[in-house]
Amino acid sequence: MKILIAEDTTDMNRAVTVLLQRNGYDVDSAFDGEEAEDYIMHNGYDAIILDIMMPKRDGITVLKNIRASHIITPVLLLTAKVEIDDRVEGLDAGADDYLTKPFAMKELLARIRALVRRKSEYSADNLSYADIKLDAKDFSLTCENSVRLSVKEFELLQTLILNSDKTLSSEYILEHVWRDTPNAGVEVINLYVLYLVGKLRAVASQLSVVGDAENGYRLEQA
């Protein structure tokens, strides 16, 4: 597995690089946004770790540029910011997951494993339900048009579809979608439900995700 780490803090970059290499990953290191984007445009990666605040080009801009170039490699954003708007901006730009600094290296490894696992775990066949189709090859959601889902959006929608006859509790969703993120809570579910509802609207689907942490979540057709 080949990973790019783009982090301008030298000590952090080197620490993450050594950690990943010791765990069997082939790692390229970039120290600014321009260098990171050049690496991504000329090399193939199984996952990309992008710091948001970098010189020359910030991580959000790099992310938008690579998504505009149809590069669907899963991206984990690193951010020192804790405000919800910063997480939303990253997810809206096409990030698959985010990790707030300071973080435990053990959690970083778990997030990376979750991102790269998608290639071996997901079927290449389309999953259809009501008026939508999910394609695991490129994580696209299709109805009247198509949008790309993040890894967690895909996993959440997949879980809801496979349990479409049930209302799923927060505990069930956390166990099946965020099993590698032990500190995740209902606020994370609510954030991704918000984004998934927006993606369903974007493709003009009649489906939506309804519910809350107390009563559970389910797919519902208008």
Beta strands, then each sheet from edge to edge (+ up, - down):
strand 1: 2-6
strand 2: 26-30
strand 3: 47-51
strand 4: 75-79
strand 5: 97-100
strand 6: 126-129
strand 7: 132-135
strand 8: 140-142
strand 9: 146-148
strand 10: 207-212
strand 11: 216-221
sheet 1: 2+ 1+ 3+ 4+ 5+
sheet 2: 6+ 7- 8+ 9-
sheet 3: 10+ 11-
end
